[in-house]
Amino acid sequence: MEIIITEHQQQLIREPTRLDVLREMNKRHALEHHEILKNEWLRLEKGWAGEKILLEYLENYGQEHWKVLKNVWLNYYGEFECDLILFTQAGLYHFEVKNYTGHFEFKDNQCQYNGRAQGGNPISQTQKATTNLRIILKELPHPPSLQGALTFVGVDNQVLIHDELTNIDIVSRNELREYIWKIVQQERNYRGYPMNIHAILEKLNTYEKNNSFVPEALPGKAAHHIKKGICCSRCGNFDLKFQNSYIVCSCGVHESREEAIVRTICEYGVIYNKKNLTTTELTDFFGGDISYSTVYRYLNKHFERIGASSNTAYLNKRLPYDLIHEEFQMNLPKYLVF
Protein backbone atom coordinates (compact mmCIF):
# COMPACT_ATOMS: atom_id res chain seq x y z
CA MET A 1 0.00 0.00 0.00
CA GLU A 2 1.30 3.42 -0.93
CA ILE A 3 0.86 6.69 0.96
CA ILE A 4 0.37 9.52 -1.54
CA ILE A 5 0.35 13.27 -1.00
CA THR A 6 -1.18 16.16 -2.89
CA GLU A 7 0.79 18.94 -4.56
CA HIS A 8 -0.21 21.24 -1.72
CA GLN A 9 0.99 18.78 0.91
CA GLN A 10 4.26 18.44 -1.01
CA GLN A 11 4.86 22.17 -0.50
CA LEU A 12 4.35 21.80 3.26
CA ILE A 13 6.39 18.65 3.73
CA ARG A 14 9.24 20.55 5.44
CA GLU A 15 6.88 22.08 7.99
CA PRO A 16 6.50 20.56 11.48
CA THR A 17 3.00 19.64 12.56
CA ARG A 18 1.35 20.97 15.68
CA LEU A 19 1.80 17.51 17.18
CA ASP A 20 5.54 17.58 16.38
CA VAL A 21 5.91 20.83 18.34
CA LEU A 22 3.87 19.67 21.32
CA ARG A 23 5.74 16.35 21.45
CA GLU A 24 9.07 18.11 21.80
CA MET A 25 7.64 20.48 24.41
CA ASN A 26 6.22 17.57 26.39
CA LYS A 27 9.53 15.69 26.18
CA ARG A 28 11.11 18.65 27.94
CA HIS A 29 8.37 18.92 30.60
CA ALA A 30 7.07 22.24 29.23
CA LEU A 31 3.42 21.11 29.27
CA GLU A 32 3.26 20.15 32.93
CA HIS A 33 2.21 23.66 33.95
CA HIS A 34 -0.05 24.32 30.96
CA GLU A 35 -3.19 22.18 31.09
CA ILE A 36 -4.69 23.48 27.83
CA LEU A 37 -1.56 22.63 25.85
CA LYS A 38 -1.19 19.27 27.57
CA ASN A 39 -4.81 18.32 26.78
CA GLU A 40 -4.26 19.36 23.17
CA TRP A 41 -1.16 17.16 22.99
CA LEU A 42 -3.04 14.19 24.46
CA ARG A 43 -5.92 14.66 22.00
CA LEU A 44 -3.58 14.90 19.00
CA GLU A 45 -1.59 11.85 20.14
CA LYS A 46 -4.79 9.84 20.44
CA GLY A 47 -5.90 10.91 16.97
CA TRP A 48 -2.49 10.04 15.51
CA ALA A 49 -2.59 6.62 17.18
CA GLY A 50 -6.07 5.99 15.81
CA GLU A 51 -5.03 6.76 12.23
CA LYS A 52 -1.99 4.51 12.69
CA ILE A 53 -4.27 1.63 13.75
CA LEU A 54 -6.45 2.06 10.66
CA LEU A 55 -3.40 2.16 8.38
CA GLU A 56 -2.10 -1.06 9.94
CA TYR A 57 -5.43 -2.79 9.28
CA LEU A 58 -5.45 -1.60 5.67
CA GLU A 59 -1.85 -2.76 5.28
CA ASN A 60 -2.54 -6.18 6.76
CA TYR A 61 -5.91 -6.96 5.16
CA GLY A 62 -6.02 -4.76 2.06
CA GLN A 63 -4.26 -4.90 -1.30
CA GLU A 64 -0.67 -3.89 -2.10
CA HIS A 65 -1.72 -1.67 -5.01
CA TRP A 66 -4.10 0.43 -2.87
CA LYS A 67 -3.21 4.07 -2.29
CA VAL A 68 -4.00 6.25 0.71
CA LEU A 69 -4.26 10.02 1.09
CA LYS A 70 -4.10 11.31 4.68
CA ASN A 71 -5.22 14.47 6.45
CA VAL A 72 -6.28 16.53 3.46
CA TRP A 73 -8.03 19.85 4.14
CA LEU A 74 -10.62 21.04 1.62
CA ASN A 75 -12.89 24.05 1.32
CA TYR A 76 -16.34 23.56 -0.17
CA TYR A 77 -18.64 26.23 1.29
CA GLY A 78 -16.66 25.81 4.49
CA GLU A 79 -13.50 23.97 5.39
CA PHE A 80 -13.36 20.32 6.38
CA GLU A 81 -10.72 17.64 6.88
CA CYS A 82 -10.66 14.09 5.54
CA ASP A 83 -8.71 11.85 7.91
CA LEU A 84 -8.02 9.21 5.26
CA ILE A 85 -9.12 8.58 1.66
CA LEU A 86 -8.52 5.09 0.29
CA PHE A 87 -8.11 4.67 -3.48
CA THR A 88 -8.95 1.26 -4.90
CA GLN A 89 -9.51 0.28 -8.53
CA ALA A 90 -13.25 0.27 -7.87
CA GLY A 91 -13.71 3.55 -6.03
CA LEU A 92 -12.87 5.76 -3.08
CA TYR A 93 -13.50 5.25 0.62
CA HIS A 94 -13.47 8.18 3.02
CA PHE A 95 -12.60 7.17 6.58
CA GLU A 96 -13.14 9.41 9.57
CA VAL A 97 -11.26 7.93 12.53
CA LYS A 98 -12.16 8.15 16.21
CA ASN A 99 -9.99 6.58 18.89
CA TYR A 100 -12.33 6.51 21.88
CA THR A 101 -12.20 4.49 25.08
CA GLY A 102 -15.53 3.78 26.73
CA HIS A 103 -19.12 4.12 25.56
CA PHE A 104 -20.24 6.15 22.54
CA GLU A 105 -23.98 6.48 21.89
CA PHE A 106 -25.92 8.28 19.15
CA LYS A 107 -29.62 8.92 19.73
CA ASP A 108 -32.02 11.61 18.51
CA ASN A 109 -29.20 13.17 16.54
CA GLN A 110 -27.19 13.69 19.73
CA CYS A 111 -23.85 12.14 20.69
CA GLN A 112 -22.98 10.98 24.16
CA TYR A 113 -19.56 9.83 25.27
CA ASN A 114 -19.35 7.95 28.56
CA GLY A 115 -22.79 9.26 29.53
CA ARG A 116 -22.08 12.92 28.79
CA ALA A 117 -23.31 15.01 25.88
CA GLN A 118 -20.53 15.53 23.35
CA GLY A 119 -20.02 18.96 21.83
CA GLY A 120 -18.69 17.71 18.51
CA ASN A 121 -20.73 15.33 16.40
CA PRO A 122 -18.44 12.93 14.53
CA ILE A 123 -21.39 11.38 12.67
CA SER A 124 -22.59 14.65 11.13
CA GLN A 125 -18.96 15.61 10.56
CA THR A 126 -18.37 12.42 8.55
CA GLN A 127 -21.65 12.81 6.67
CA LYS A 128 -20.84 16.40 5.71
CA ALA A 129 -17.29 15.60 4.57
CA THR A 130 -18.47 12.60 2.53
CA THR A 131 -21.26 14.62 0.89
CA ASN A 132 -18.88 17.45 0.02
CA LEU A 133 -16.35 15.01 -1.42
CA ARG A 134 -19.02 13.36 -3.53
CA ILE A 135 -20.15 16.73 -4.95
CA ILE A 136 -16.55 17.70 -5.76
CA LEU A 137 -15.89 14.41 -7.53
CA LYS A 138 -19.07 14.72 -9.61
CA GLU A 139 -17.28 17.44 -11.57
CA LEU A 140 -15.08 14.73 -13.14
CA PRO A 141 -16.03 13.17 -16.51
CA HIS A 142 -16.28 9.74 -14.85
CA PRO A 143 -16.96 10.33 -11.15
CA PRO A 144 -15.73 7.45 -9.00
CA SER A 145 -17.98 5.87 -6.43
CA LEU A 146 -17.39 7.10 -2.89
CA GLN A 147 -18.36 5.54 0.42
CA GLY A 148 -17.93 7.24 3.78
CA ALA A 149 -17.18 5.39 7.00
CA LEU A 150 -16.91 6.57 10.58
CA THR A 151 -14.45 4.14 12.14
CA PHE A 152 -14.15 3.63 15.89
CA VAL A 153 -10.74 2.03 16.41
CA GLY A 154 -10.50 2.13 20.22
CA VAL A 155 -9.88 -1.34 21.63
CA ASP A 156 -12.23 -0.80 24.62
CA ASN A 157 -14.83 1.29 22.82
CA GLN A 158 -18.51 0.30 22.75
CA VAL A 159 -20.61 1.95 20.04
CA LEU A 160 -24.40 2.10 20.10
CA ILE A 161 -26.31 3.77 17.24
CA HIS A 162 -30.08 4.23 17.68
CA ASP A 163 -30.87 6.51 14.74
CA GLU A 164 -31.07 5.35 11.15
CA LEU A 165 -28.10 6.73 9.21
CA THR A 166 -27.67 7.44 5.54
CA ASN A 167 -24.59 8.18 3.46
CA ILE A 168 -22.02 6.60 5.78
CA ASP A 169 -21.15 3.29 7.42
CA ILE A 170 -20.35 2.90 11.11
CA VAL A 171 -17.44 0.52 11.66
CA SER A 172 -16.19 -0.65 15.06
CA ARG A 173 -12.72 -2.05 15.51
CA ASN A 174 -13.97 -5.63 15.74
CA GLU A 175 -15.73 -5.13 12.39
CA LEU A 176 -12.85 -3.44 10.61
CA ARG A 177 -11.13 -6.53 9.20
CA GLU A 178 -14.37 -7.80 7.63
CA TYR A 179 -15.15 -4.30 6.31
CA ILE A 180 -11.79 -4.19 4.53
CA TRP A 181 -12.37 -7.69 3.12
CA LYS A 182 -15.67 -6.43 1.65
CA ILE A 183 -13.78 -3.61 -0.04
CA VAL A 184 -11.41 -6.20 -1.52
CA GLN A 185 -14.38 -8.18 -2.85
CA GLN A 186 -16.04 -5.07 -4.30
CA GLU A 187 -12.85 -4.32 -6.18
CA ARG A 188 -12.65 -7.87 -7.57
CA ASN A 189 -16.22 -7.63 -8.85
CA TYR A 190 -15.81 -4.14 -10.36
CA ARG A 191 -16.33 -3.81 -14.13
CA GLY A 192 -16.57 -0.02 -14.53
CA TYR A 193 -14.23 2.75 -15.69
CA PRO A 194 -10.59 2.44 -14.54
CA MET A 195 -9.67 4.73 -11.68
CA ASN A 196 -7.91 7.95 -12.76
CA ILE A 197 -6.08 8.89 -9.58
CA HIS A 198 -4.21 11.76 -11.25
CA ALA A 199 -7.48 13.42 -12.32
CA ILE A 200 -8.95 12.96 -8.84
CA LEU A 201 -5.93 14.54 -7.16
CA GLU A 202 -6.01 17.45 -9.61
CA LYS A 203 -9.67 18.02 -8.78
CA LEU A 204 -9.04 17.89 -5.04
CA ASN A 205 -6.15 20.31 -5.49
CA THR A 206 -8.56 23.02 -6.71
CA TYR A 207 -10.42 22.83 -3.38
CA GLU A 208 -7.47 22.20 -1.07
CA LYS A 209 -6.52 24.68 1.63
CA ASN A 210 -4.06 25.04 4.48
CA ASN A 211 -4.58 23.17 7.71
CA SER A 212 -6.18 25.65 10.12
CA PHE A 213 -4.27 24.10 13.03
CA VAL A 214 -0.72 24.87 11.96
CA PRO A 215 2.04 25.24 14.55
CA GLU A 216 2.02 28.60 16.27
CA ALA A 217 4.89 30.41 17.90
CA LEU A 218 5.89 28.82 21.21
CA PRO A 219 3.82 30.37 24.01
CA GLY A 220 6.09 32.61 26.08
CA LYS A 221 5.05 31.18 29.44
CA ALA A 222 5.64 27.60 28.28
CA ALA A 223 9.16 28.50 27.13
CA HIS A 224 10.19 29.17 30.73
CA HIS A 225 9.43 25.56 31.68
CA ILE A 226 11.44 23.87 28.93
CA LYS A 227 14.04 21.57 30.46
CA LYS A 228 17.46 22.11 28.92
CA GLY A 229 20.09 19.56 28.02
CA ILE A 230 20.30 16.28 26.11
CA CYS A 231 17.67 13.66 26.88
CA CYS A 232 17.72 9.95 26.10
CA SER A 233 16.28 9.14 22.68
CA ARG A 234 14.53 6.07 24.12
CA CYS A 235 13.15 6.95 27.55
CA GLY A 236 13.55 10.75 27.77
CA ASN A 237 15.87 10.64 30.80
CA PHE A 238 18.11 13.70 31.22
CA ASP A 239 20.50 12.04 33.69
CA LEU A 240 23.05 10.72 31.19
CA LYS A 241 26.69 9.65 31.33
CA PHE A 242 29.00 11.37 28.85
CA GLN A 243 31.86 9.26 27.48
CA ASN A 244 34.40 10.07 24.78
CA SER A 245 32.35 8.79 21.86
CA TYR A 246 29.01 7.81 23.39
CA ILE A 247 26.33 9.15 25.71
CA VAL A 248 24.88 6.40 27.90
CA CYS A 249 21.50 6.18 29.62
CA SER A 250 20.55 3.91 32.52
CA CYS A 251 17.85 2.36 30.28
CA GLY A 252 20.68 0.84 28.21
CA VAL A 253 20.78 3.15 25.19
CA HIS A 254 24.23 4.03 23.85
CA GLU A 255 24.06 6.93 21.40
CA SER A 256 27.06 8.61 19.82
CA ARG A 257 27.82 12.08 21.14
CA GLU A 258 27.57 13.50 17.64
CA GLU A 259 24.15 11.99 16.98
CA ALA A 260 22.83 13.06 20.39
CA ILE A 261 24.01 16.62 19.76
CA VAL A 262 22.53 16.81 16.26
CA ARG A 263 19.28 15.23 17.45
CA THR A 264 19.00 17.83 20.22
CA ILE A 265 19.63 20.63 17.72
CA CYS A 266 16.73 19.25 15.67
CA GLU A 267 14.54 19.14 18.79
CA TYR A 268 15.30 22.82 19.38
CA GLY A 269 14.53 23.47 15.71
CA VAL A 270 11.06 21.94 15.96
CA ILE A 271 10.13 23.89 19.10
CA TYR A 272 11.49 27.17 17.74
CA ASN A 273 10.48 26.46 14.16
CA LYS A 274 10.10 30.16 13.26
CA LYS A 275 13.77 30.89 13.99
CA ASN A 276 17.08 30.02 12.41
CA LEU A 277 19.80 28.41 14.53
CA THR A 278 22.51 30.31 16.37
CA THR A 279 25.42 28.94 18.35
CA THR A 280 24.70 31.10 21.39
CA GLU A 281 21.04 30.14 21.74
CA LEU A 282 21.75 26.46 21.14
CA THR A 283 24.56 26.43 23.71
CA ASP A 284 22.06 27.78 26.23
CA PHE A 285 19.53 25.10 25.16
CA PHE A 286 22.11 22.39 25.91
CA GLY A 287 22.16 23.64 29.50
CA GLY A 288 25.88 23.11 30.05
CA ASP A 289 26.01 19.61 28.56
CA ILE A 290 27.89 20.77 25.45
CA SER A 291 30.38 23.59 25.00
CA TYR A 292 29.99 26.55 22.64
CA SER A 293 32.87 25.34 20.46
CA THR A 294 31.34 21.86 20.09
CA VAL A 295 27.96 23.28 19.13
CA TYR A 296 29.70 25.54 16.62
CA ARG A 297 31.60 22.59 15.12
CA TYR A 298 28.52 20.45 14.54
CA LEU A 299 26.44 23.33 13.23
CA ASN A 300 29.11 23.96 10.61
CA LYS A 301 29.31 20.27 9.77
CA HIS A 302 25.61 19.45 9.43
CA PHE A 303 23.67 22.68 8.86
CA GLU A 304 23.69 25.28 6.10
CA ARG A 305 25.35 28.50 7.13
CA ILE A 306 23.57 31.86 6.68
CA GLY A 307 25.45 35.15 6.90
CA ALA A 308 28.92 35.75 8.29
CA SER A 309 30.86 37.02 11.33
CA SER A 310 28.71 38.13 14.28
CA ASN A 311 25.48 37.68 12.30
CA THR A 312 26.12 34.02 11.47
CA ALA A 313 23.09 31.75 11.69
CA TYR A 314 22.27 28.30 10.36
CA LEU A 315 19.27 27.06 8.44
CA ASN A 316 16.72 25.41 10.72
CA LYS A 317 15.62 22.05 9.30
CA ARG A 318 12.45 22.37 11.44
CA LEU A 319 11.58 18.67 11.42
CA PRO A 320 11.94 15.92 14.04
CA TYR A 321 15.25 14.09 13.86
CA ASP A 322 13.57 10.72 13.24
CA LEU A 323 12.16 12.04 9.95
CA ILE A 324 15.45 13.40 8.60
CA HIS A 325 18.16 11.36 10.34
CA GLU A 326 19.41 9.91 7.06
CA GLU A 327 20.46 13.41 5.95
CA PHE A 328 23.21 13.44 8.59
CA GLN A 329 24.93 10.12 7.77
CA MET A 330 26.12 9.23 11.26
CA ASN A 331 29.09 6.85 11.39
CA LEU A 332 28.71 5.31 14.85
CA PRO A 333 25.70 3.04 15.47
CA LYS A 334 23.18 3.51 18.25
CA TYR A 335 22.67 0.38 20.33
CA LEU A 336 20.86 -0.94 23.38
CA VAL A 337 22.44 -2.92 26.22
CA PHE A 338 20.26 -4.61 28.86
N, C-alpha and C positions, 0 to 999 in steps of 0.2 A: 504494500500500500504506500502511496506517495502523498506527502504533504505538499500542497501547492500554495503559492501566494499570489496576490494580485499585484498589478503594477504599482498601485498606491502603497501597498504593504512593503514592496521592494524598496521604495524610497525611504521608509521609516525603519528599515531593518537594523540600522546602527543606533537606534534610539532605545534607551532602557525603558522598560514598562514600569508602571506604578508599583507593581509587585516586586520588581527587581530592587527598586529604591527602598521600599519598606523592609524587604528581607535583610538588606545590608544594615539598615538602622536597627532592626531587631537583634541582629547578630551582635551588635555593639551596645545593647541594652538601652538604646535611646527611646524605646517605646514604653518602657516600664512606668514612666511618669506621665504618659499621654494616652488616656484610655480610648479616645476617639481614633487615634492613629493605630493603636494596637488592635481594636475591633475591626478596623478596615483591613489590616494585614491578615487577621484570622479569616475574615470573609473571603478575601482574595485567594488565600492559600486553599481554602476549602473548595472554591470554584475551580482553581487550577487542578486540584487533585481529582475532582469529579470529571473534568474533561480528559484527564490522563486515563482514568478508568474506562471511559467510553472508547478512547483510541485503542486501548489494549484489547478490548472486546472485538472491535472492528478488525484489528490486526490478526487476532487469533481465529476468528470465525468467518471473516469476510474473504474477499478475493484479492490476490496480489496486484491486479491491474487497477483496483479502485483508487480514486483520488479524493483527498479531503482538503477542504478550505476551512480555516479556523478564524474565529473572532473577527469577522468582517463587519464593518459599520456602514450602513446605508442610510440614505435620506430620501424617503418617499412620503411627502406631506408629513414630515416629522422623522426624526432619526430613530433608528433601531439597530440592535446588534444581533447577528446570527452566530451562536456559539460554534456550530459546526455544520458544514454542508458537505454531504457525501455525494460524489459523482460515480454513478455506475453506468454501464452501457444501456441501461433501460430507463434511467431517469435520475432525478435528484431527490435527496432526503435531507430535510432540515431538522437538525437535532437541537433542542434547547435542553441544557443539562442542569439538574439540581442535585446537589450532594447534601441531602438532609439526613439527620439522625432523629428518629422518633416518629410521631404520627402526623401525617398530612391528610387533611380532609377538605373536600370541595362540595359545598351544598348551597343551593339558592344563590349561585354565582358569587359565593364568598369563600375565601380560603382561610383555613385554620391550621396552625402549626403548633402541635403539642397543646391543644386546647385553647389557644389564643388566636384572636383575629390577626391575620397577616396583612400588613399594609400593601405590599406588592402582590400582584396576581400573576403567577407564572403561567397559568393556563391562558388567560387573555393575552398575555405578552407573547406566548408562542403562537396563538391564533393570529394575532395581528401581524407578526413578522412573516408567518407562512403566507398569509393573504397578500401582503405587500410584495413578497418575492414572486408569487404566482402572477401578479399583475405585471411586474417588471419583465418577467420572462415571456409573457404573451406578446411582447413587442418583437420577438424573434420570428423569422419565417417559419420555423418548425419548433414551436415551444415544447420543451421537454416536460414530462410529467413531474410533479413535485408533491411529496408527502411530508407533512410536518409531524414531529414526534416530541412530546415532552417526556424526558427520560429521567427517572429518579434512580440514581446510582448508589445511594447510601446503603451500606450493608445492613443496617438495623433500622431501615425506614419502612413504615407501613403506610400505604396509600389507599385512600377510600374515596371514590368518586360517586356522588349521588346523582348529579345532573347529567343529562344526555349531552354529549359533546359532538360537534361537527368539525370537520377540517383538519383535526389532528388526532394522533394516537397517543395514548398514555402507556408508557412502558416502564415497569419496575425492573429493578436489577435482576431479579430471578426470572424475568421474561425476556431479558435482553438477548441472550444467546439465540433463542428461538426466533426472535424478531429479525435478527441479522440473517438467520438461515432462510427466512421467508424472502428477504431481499435478494439473496442469492438465487432462490428459485424463480422469483419474478424476472430476474435478469436472464436466466436460462430460457424462459418461455417467451422472451420479448422478440417481436418480429417487426418493429417499427423503424423509424428513421434512426440512423447512427447518431450517437451523441457528438455534438460539436462543442467541445469544452472551450476552445478558443473564442468562439462567438459568444458563449455564455459569460465568460470572464470579461470580454469587451463590453458587454451590456451592463454587467454589474459595475464596471469601472465608471460608467457615466453617472451612477447614483452613489458612488462610494464617497465617504467623508472621513475626516479625522476622528479618532477615538476621543470622546469628550472627557475621558478620565486619564489624560496624559500626566506624566510626572510633573509635579510642581516644584518650585524652589523649596529647599529644606526649611521647614519651620524653624525660626530663630530659637525658640525655647527648647525644641528637641535637640538642637545642635549642642547645647550645653551639657547634655547627658550622654553624648557619644563617648564610649570607652575607647581610649587610644591604645595603640600597640598592634602587634601581630597576634592573631588568634589561630587556633588549630583549624585546619581545613576540614577535619572530620567531626570534631565534637564541639568546637567553638571555645575551648579553654584558652585563656590568656596567660596561664602560668606555664611557660615553655622553657626548655633548656636549650641554650645556644651553643652549638659546637662549631668547629671550623667550617665544615661543609654542610652540615645539616642542623635543622631545628627539630627538637624531639618533644613530643607530648606524652603525658602519662597514659593516654589511651592507646599508645603504641605507634602512632603515625610518625614517620621520619620523612621530612620534606626538606629539600635543599634550601639553603639560605636564599639563594637567588630566586627560586620559584616563590618562596614565601614572601619575599620583598615585592616582587612584581605582582603577585596576587593581591597583596595589601594595597598597592598603588591602584589597582583596578577597582578594589572595593571603595576606596576614596573617590575614584572617578565616577562610580555609579551614584553615590550619595550626593556628591557635588557635581552633578552632570551638566550644569550650566557654566562651569568654569574650566579653564585650562589648568594644567598642572604646573606647580612651581616647587622648587627644591625646598624653600623655606617652609611653606605650608605643609608639605608632605613630611618633612622632618618632624614638625610638631605633631602630625597625625600618628607617627610611629611612637610617640610618647617616650622617647629615650631608648627604644630598642635598637634603633639603627642610626648611625651617625650621618651628618649632613653630607660628608664626602661620599659615603656609600650610596645614599639616595641619589646624589648627583651622577655617580658612575652608572647606575642602572637606568636612570632616566635617559641618559645619553645613548646607552646601548639599545634600549628597547622602544623608545618613544620618539616621535618626530619633533624636532626642535623648532620653536617659533621665536623669532627675534634674536637679539644678541645682547651681550654685556649684562647690565643690571636689569634689563627688561626681558631676559630670557624666560620663556615658558615652553611647555611641551604639550603636544596635542593630546587631549583627553579621549581615550578610546570609548569611554562611557558605558561599556557593557560588562556584565559579570565575567570574571576570569574563566569560568567553566565553558563559556560560549566561544571564547577567543584564544584559549590556551595554546592552540597549535601555532598561532602567529609568533610565539616567542621561542619555540624550538629549544626547550630546556634539555640539557645534556644529562643531568643526574636524575635517576628515577625516584619517584615517591614510593614508599613501601610501608607496610604495616607489620609490626612485631607484637605478638601476644605474649 
